Amino acid sequence: MQAVVQTQYGSPSVLTIKEVAKPIPKDGEVLIRVYATTVNRTDCAIMRAKPFFMRFFTGLLKPKKSTPGTDFAGKIEAIGKNVRGFRVGDNVFGFNDMGLQTHAQYTTISIDKAIVKMPSNMTHQEAVACVEGAHYAYNIIKKVKINPRQKILVNGASGAIGSATVQLLKHYNANVTAVCGTQNLKLVKELGAEQVIDYTKTDFTKTDQKFDFVFDTVGKSAFGKCKPILNPGGVYISSELGKMAQNVFFALITPVIGSKKVIFPVPQDIKGSLEFIKARIEEGNFKAVIDRIYPLQQVPDAFTYVETGQKTGNVVIEVDVINGAEL
């Protein structure tokens, strides 16, 4: 089978396309024919091993897993022993932030991990665009209790995490103000934002409005800057560690100092996230946001584009067609 191979950490130039052995499912595993995957911020961090502590999980000197990729949408082609709840032919999707080697035609995954049957009302390309960003979005949201009509500001509302956050907040009937660039103002409105702020024209931290929560889904602001726009008892959550890991530090001290606090959203329970997202999709209350679709051979180009920080929603890799021919 064809797969992207990475033997060292570095820029997208370390990625190559090679012929490798097709994996065989072990006990409790299924073999997935990958139809679609994505290149996301998690993949870029693993590729470069930044921040450095990631190496303790992904390999100190070089990647433990030679093929990148953290999510997938595809079809079960074979099952190992002791597999219950899945069968050959099932369309499934899944995610693992430590890597699933899904930038390949096939991958294997344990059924105990984050694998869920796909919503019936989506294509594989659409389904995979509802995984990584949506998982992190849901993990931000579920760290707090949201009451109907509470005012929430979402910074970076057009990215993978941000666009998912805006959509999922509709489930809680929140009043959402979305911050994004000029070209995406219409999009985030359609996703459910009641108000939009164009960051190229207005500094959202200078607004006279007050919010119960500020969700920074791109990590480009800071608690100190957002504190003035939080209501008493308000909460700031960022998807990133912040400068010198300040968000972790503030998460430890702000619950006991002052009325406004920081929560750091350590992501947990990926399978639970996928089940929640699947339910919203089947209700018709969540949709895929796709910026670009690349073929497998152009994965290095996809990484380069994602690292610009300018993508809207998700960048999808189409794996089921190689050189114009069906696998």
N, C-alpha and C positions, 0 to 999 in steps of 0.2 A: 504494500500500500504506500501511497505518498503521504509525507508528513513534513511539517516544518521542524527543523532540528537546530538546537542551540547548545553549543558545547562550552560556552564561556559567557560571562556577564558583559554587557556593553550596550551599544547603540543598535538600531535595527540592522546594521550591516553584519551582525553576528548570526543572523537568521538565514538559513538555507533550506531549500526543498530537496528532500532525498527520498529514496525508496527504502523503506524499513519493514521489518517483519510485522505482520498483522497480529495483534494481541489475541490471546486465548483466555476466555473467562474462567476464573478460579471458582471454588465453592462460594456460593453466595453472591456471585457477580453476574452481570449481563454484558454482552458485547453489543455496543451501539454503533450502528452505521451513522456517522455524523453527516447531517444534511446542512447544518448551519452552526456557526459559532460567532464570537465577536472578538474584537480587540478593544480592551477597556483599560481604565486606569490601573486596575489590579495587575493586568498582564504587563503593562509598561513598568510598573514598580518591580515585578519579579524579574523581568528581562534585565534591568539595570541593577537589581539588588539594592534599591534605594527606597527607604532608609536602610542603613547598613545592617540593623538588627534582623532584617528579613533573612539574611544569610543563615541564621541559626535554624531557620525552618526550611529554606529552599536549597541549602548547600553552602558551606563556608567559602570554598574556593571556586567552585563551579556548580552549575545547576544539578541537583539530584535527578531531576526529570529532564530528559533531553529534548522533549517536545513541549512547547508552551501551550497555553489555552486553559481557561478556567470555566467556561460554560459550553453548553451544547443544546441543540435540538436535533433529534434524529429518531431512528427506529431500531428497536431491539431485533438483532439478527440471530443471536444465540444466547443460551442461558447455561450457567454452571449448575452444579448440584445444590440442592437445598434453597432454591429460589422460590419464593411464594409472593403472590400478588402481582407478578408481571409475567408476560408470555411473549413469545416470538411474534413480531408484527406490531407490538404496541408502539405508538408514537409517544416519546418521552422528552422531557427537558430537565436540565439540572445545572448545578454550579458548585464549585469548591474553590475558595479563595487561596488555597495553597497549591492549586494546579490540578488539572484533570487530563492534560495532554490531548486536548481536543482540537488543536490545529492540525488535524489529521483526518484521514478517511474513516478511521475506526478508533474507538477507545473502549475501555472497560471501566465499570464502576460497580461498587458494592451496593446492593439494594438497601443497606443500612444507611447509606449516605444520602445526599440531597438529590434524589431522582424522583420525579413526579410525572404522572401521565399528563400529556399535553392537553390544553383546552381544545375542544373539537372545532371551535370557530376561528382558528388561526392557522397560518402557514408556519412552516419551520422557521423561516426567516423572521417572521413577526414574533413567534414565541421566544426565540433566543434573545430578542431585543427587549424582553420583559423579565430578565433574570438578574444580572449583576447589579445594575443601577437600582432596580426595584427592591432587591434584597436590602441594600444599604439604606434606601429611603425608608423602608418599613422599620428597620432597626433604629433609625432616628426617631420616627413618630412614636413607636411603642415605648420609648424611654420616658414619656410624659403622659399625663392624662389630659386629653383634649375635650373640652366641652363645646357644644354647638355654638357657632358664631364667635368663638374666640378669634382674635386677630393674630395672624401668623404671617411673618415675612420669610420668603424663600429666596435666598441669594443664589445665583447660578441656576435659575429655574429652567433653562433650556438644555442643560446637560443631561446625562443619563440618570444620575441620582435626582437632580432637580426636577426634571420633567415627570419622573415617577412620583416624587414627593407631592407635587402640585395635584396630580391625579388622585393619589391615595388619600389626601386630605379631604377630598370631596366625600369620602366614606364617613368622615367624622363631622361633616357639615360645617367646616371651619371657614372663616373669612380670610381668604388668601391674597396677599400682595406679593407679586412675583417680580424679581429683578433679573433682567437679561439685556442683551444687546438689541439694537434697533430692528435687525432683520427677523428677530424671533418674537416680537411683541404680539403679533396676531396669533402665533402658535400657542403661547402660554395662556392667552385668553381663552382659546378654544379648549385647552386642557382643563380649565376650571378656575383660573385666577380671576378675582373680581376687580383687581387693580394691578396695573403693571408700571414699573419704573425702568426707564431706559438708563442703564448705568453709564452710557457714553455721554449723556447729557446732564444727569443728576446724580449726586452722591447720596445714596439712600440713607446713609448714617446721619445726614443733616436734615432729614425730614422732621416736620413738627408732629407727625403721627407717633403713637405709642403702640407697642405690640406685646402680646402675652408671650410669644415665642419668636425667636429668630433662628432659622435653620440655615446655616451657611453650607450649602452642598458642594461648594468648590474650594472651600478653605482659603478664600482670598481676602477675608476680612479678619476681625479680631474681636474678642470680648470687650476690650477697652473702647473700641470704636462704636460697638453696637450697644453698649450699656446705656447710653443716654436715651435710646429709643425703646427700651424695655420698660414695661409697666412694673411697679413694685411687685416682687414675687415672680418676675419674668425669668425666662430661661433662654440661654444661648447654647446652641449645639452646632458643632462643626464636624464635617466629615473628615477633617484632617487634624494632625497632631498640633499644628500651629508652630510658630517660631520657637525653637528650643523646647518643643513639646509643652508649650505653655497651657494648652487646653487640658492636658492631663493634670497639670499642677493646679489650675483653677478649679477643676472638677473636685479636687480634694479639699480645697480651702473655702470656696464660696458657699458651700452648704452651711458653714458655721460662722461666716463673716459676711455681713450685708444681707440685703433682701433679694438681690438678683444673683442668679447662680449659673454656673456652667455644668453641663452634663456631657461626659464623653461617651459616645455611643458604641461601645464594644460590640461588634456584630456577633450574633448568636443564632442558633436554630435556623439554619438555612432552609431545611425542609419545611419548617413551619411558615417561613416567609413565602416559599413557592406555593404552598397550599393556599395561603391568604391571597396572593396575587392571582392565582388561577381562578379563585372564586370571583374576584373583581372582574377579571376578563370575561368569564362566562355570564356575568350580570350585564356586561356591556359597559362597564364603568372604568375600564382601563384599556388603553390601546398602545401599540408599539410606536415608538418615535425613532425612525431610521434616517440617518444622515446619508451614508454611502454604503454600497455593497461592493466588496472586492472578491475576486476569485482567490482560491488558496495560494496560487503562485505569486500573488501580489501582497501577501501578508506583510513583508517588510515595509511596503508603501503605506499599508494601513496603520502600522505602528508609528511611522513618521508623521502621518496626519493626526493621529490621536494625540501625539506628544506636542502638537501645536497648541493644544488647549482650546481649540476653536470649534470642535465638533458640536453638532446639535443632536441630542439624544444619543443614539448608538451607531457604531460602525460594525456592520455585519460582514462575516466571511462566508461566502457560499462555497460549500465543500462538495456538494453532490454532482457537480459538473466539472470535469477536468479536461482541458484542451477541447472543449466543445462537445465532448462525448459523455453519455450517461455512464456512470460507474457499473 
